[in-house]
Amino acid sequence: MNISLVLQMAADAEPERIGLVCEGRRWSYRALLQAARAAAADISSAGCSHVALLDESSEAAAIALFGAALAGVPYVPLNYRLADPDLGSLLNRIAPAYIVGDAERIERLGPDLGHRILSRTDFLAAETASETLSSEYEPPEGIAVQLFTSGTTAAPKAAILRHANLLSYILGTVEFGAAAEEEAALVSVPPYHIAGIAALLSSVYAMRRILLLPAFDPDDWLRLAASEQATHAFLVPTMLGRVIARLDAGASADLSAMRAVAYGGGRMPTELIERALDLFPQTHFTNAYGLTETSSTIALLGPEEHRAARSSTDPDARARLGSVGRPLPTVQVEIRDEEGRPLPAGERGEIYVRGDQVSGEYRERSALDAAGWFPTRDAGWLDAQGYLFLAGRADDVIVRGGENISPGEIEDVLLAHPAIADAAAVAVPSAEWGEAVGVAVVVRPGSAAPEEEQLRALVRSRLRSSRVPERIAFLDALPYNEMGKLLRREIRALFKG
Amino acid sequence: MKPGTKLKSAVCDTEVMVIRGGADAVVECGGSLMLEQAPAERRPINPAFAQGTRIGKRYVDADGKIELLCVKAGQGSLSILGVALATKDAKPLPSSD
């Protein structure tokens, strides 16, 4: 199996159909395949161990993904927002690589590593190269994509996705050529995120035209959605919040074609999704939960479930809007305790997942157990109907005197205070308890900061006394990465410093 | 016949990829055995198996043990030991990316 099959099939079925639009340039499936084949020939002749991308989203990401696949070389899109020392260390780990993008920066950070460096323009010019693969050529199996994890808790790990993992995901979740000619998916997640990879593969296999936004900006997103009449979009919750904020501020855009919005990649505040459902009553919303190591989505909350939850008076049904839905039919999910024993519905533990799309593999080691289960390090529980609820990262649990405390429960209580706009609870060192609760809060603009004692009293009134924060810090904003992931290690560092 | 194996028709352009396979299953297209290598010269198509294959469709045998994905369409149709394979209708999932 090789993921290049996805593009090959689309190009065979309808070669002249437009498959990708980026900054006004329109690519047919035939043109994309031709460019990928030319790239593959150039990659093969360079003899590198990885194909990397250090660039914003563009057609080069799609061509590099499929070109690397055809050449049988792992594709490694890099996070261009990383600071120089962090990026330098990744460039070192993938040497010698065939790298497309910010040539000046790559040369500066990774000289003498044997990289073959091309600007985006030079890489795209290779599409006209005379050398290309024969039509009888069968691309190899093995590693398709290597993604460095965002490293919110530790140094980035090199997660590996094999062709078989990604193709299992696509074949298990997408119907080939199912998209009508007018359908177009607006892709605004960065190319180095699993959602960016999955968006390319899913859309090409469904033959849904991809509208690539080089980098997310709410106004650019609204403009592109309107001008190209986008019918589908994937957003992380932070992006959806920013789009809605622009609409609330009076930005106007014709979003009448937008029939389906999927979101994931971070916690969706209930207020925000309820607002979105009310603002776009005709749009189908889907919540997708997945990890890099699982080739994207493993659980879904579908459009009907969103609407049912929004209009229901049954508290269990309403609560499902805060779930990530049910596992895909092609994967198995279990909740386990710290000893690895399966837990019944309603009990909180670590989420384990198994299935062909689950790689659970890093360069250094596989995290799968003997029976093929991947411990996600995400905490959560299943309800009686099989809906999966997330409860933060297992590593974020605060262990106070042997008692496990989920940051989320404390954060939810603090967010109920009218003057608190944002809150994060983390473990702080405690001589008495080993760890205790520290909270960082952001006061709502225009509100007076509440007394620390008032916040402690609020937590004490709703939760057990062990949850009462020992330390409270008032911040202007909490640290998030560009995908809206809270950087808890930075908050922990703040309490240590 | 392990998953991922590609089989080519001896009578037309049809190519399938094995999604689920039995160890000793033999698949025919247009009445002739499919192999990993297409023959140098095409065989005549059996008119009883000439309904054609459709790209992107999944084909299954009666008890669902064998599943094939058509990755290239052709004029022949698929069978196992002379019994035609049926297309499988997947339950659609909402687009999640």
Interface residues (C-beta under 8 A of the other chain):
Chain A: M1 L5 Q8 M9 D12 A13 E138 E141 A164 L171 T173 V174 E175 F176 G177 A178 A185 A195 A198 A199 S202 A206 R208 H232 F234 A260 A262 G264 H284 T286 A288 S296 T297 L300 G302 P303 L328 P329
Chain B: P3 G4 K6 M17 I19 I55 G56 K57 L69 V71 K72 A73 A90 K91 P92 L93 P94 S95 S96 D97
